Structures are given as structure tokens and as C-alpha cells.
Amino acid sequence: MLTLGDLHIGQDAIIRVVGGEGELRHHLLDMGLTPGARIECVGVSPGGDPRAFLVRGAVLALRREDCLSIILRTAEEGETWA
């Protein structure tokens, strides 16, 4: 199972599941982290937390802990995107 926290700089994937509960989950969804969205890791802070991602034309910074609740699908798993 690949999570958002597993992506390295330059890697991209498709969001499969947005986990979490309550306000955190709603906040992630409101930021555009929805199933089917393409997401790319564009940066990692020197300490590894937070991490920066490009999704729907916006760059978002997320804590590593929050990244673990987002499950991804890669192109190698048969998913294609334009």
C-alpha cells in the first residue's frame, strides 16, 4: 500500500483514498485532495517534515503524519492520466 508519505521528489500518483477522521479529513478534501486527483511530490524540508505537493495547480505543504492517511495508485498499477 503506497501512501502520500512514500512519494519522493518528482514522483506522481493518483489519490485512491483520503482517510482520516472529522475535521482533518474534511480539510484535506477541501484542499483538493480528492480520490482521482493527480498529485506530485515537489519538495521535502531538510528534516523531512513537512512535504510539498502539487495538486490541481496548487502547491500544498502537509505534515508527514497527515500524508500517511492518503492512499495512492501509481501508473505501474495500471492507472493512466493525461
C-alpha positions in Angstrom: 0.0 0.0 0.0 1.5 3.3 -1.2 0.8 6.4 0.9 1.4 10.1 0.1 4.3 10.0 2.6 6.1 7.4 0.4 6.4 9.7 -2.7 9.9 11.1 -3.5 10.5 14.4 -5.2 9.4 14.2 -8.8 7.2 11.2 -8.3 3.5 11.4 -9.0 0.4 9.3 -8.5 -3.3 9.3 -8.3 -5.2 9.6 -5.0 -7.2 6.5 -4.3 -8.5 7.0 -0.7 -8.4 10.0 1.7 -8.5 8.6 5.2 -8.5 10.3 8.5 -11.5 11.4 10.5 -13.5 14.5 11.2 -12.1 18.0 10.6 -8.8 16.8 9.3 -10.4 14.6 6.5 -12.7 17.5 5.5 -9.8 19.9 5.4 -7.8 17.6 3.2 -10.8 17.2 0.8 -11.4 20.9 0.8 -7.8 21.5 -0.3 -8.4 19.4 -3.4 -7.0 16.1 -2.1 -9.9 14.0 -3.5 -9.9 10.5 -5.0 -8.9 10.6 -8.6 -6.8 13.7 -8.4 -3.2 13.5 -9.7 -0.6 14.6 -7.1 3.2 15.1 -7.3 5.8 15.5 -4.6 7.7 18.7 -5.3 9.7 19.2 -2.2 10.7 17.9 1.2 12.1 20.1 4.0 15.6 19.3 5.3 14.1 17.4 8.3 11.7 15.5 6.1 8.6 17.3 7.6 6.6 19.0 6.1 6.5 17.8 2.5 5.3 19.9 -0.5 2.9 18.5 -3.2 1.4 19.8 -6.4 -2.3 19.0 -6.8 -4.8 20.7 -9.1 -2.4 23.5 -9.8 -1.7 24.4 -6.2 1.3 23.6 -4.0 0.3 22.3 -0.6 2.5 21.6 2.4 1.5 18.6 4.5 2.9 17.1 7.7 4.2 13.6 7.2 1.7 12.3 9.8 -1.2 13.6 7.6 0.3 12.1 4.5 0.0 8.6 5.9 -3.8 8.7 5.7 -3.8 9.3 1.9 -3.6 6.1 -0.2 -2.3 6.3 -3.7 -2.3 4.4 -7.0 0.7 4.7 -9.4 0.9 4.3 -13.1 2.6 1.0 -12.6 -0.7 -0.3 -11.1 -2.5 0.3 -14.4 -3.7 3.9 -13.8 -3.1 6.3 -16.6 -3.7 10.0 -16.8 -3.2 12.8 -19.3 
